[in-house]
């Protein structure tokens, strides 16, 4: 069976079963679904060639040449199917029942609102080289580097100051970092001074979550 990410099965044998069902259905419904006869015949021809090479490749006497031909035939077949699905079957003519019957995914039409970020990123500041700091970040509730759902990046605010700021509003410079780590570059005159930084998540609608604690580092 196909996995969640791809409607086409991974194994050759499962693919053969899947295509048998798929091809039988499109042969019957080609006219109703406005699929050109030539495209249906092309899939049928490619499937026959793949099935023949698959039978030889499963034989104890198979050779690397036969396996290579089977793999090439599979690539041709799946390419034709994906093209047909994209340009002929991806339309309102097909019902969800039709798509399930073909072994395709059903479109998810449920709207999931993007939430305002509730967690905050954690900063890890390291010296990269002269006048450059590397700022890595991850979610405080996730050991992985991935962003929370709906988040398109982390807003980093920072400023070179003589005294620690009272809050993040004193950090006048900002950047949206979509990947971690993010590199901050400073002017020559900032070397040896203290930069203060804070960070928060921002979702796809521009809404921001809670700020992290204000961290500091010496500009190298």
Order of alpha helices (4+ residues) and beta strands (2+ residues): alpha-alpha-alpha-alpha-beta-beta-beta-beta-beta-beta-beta
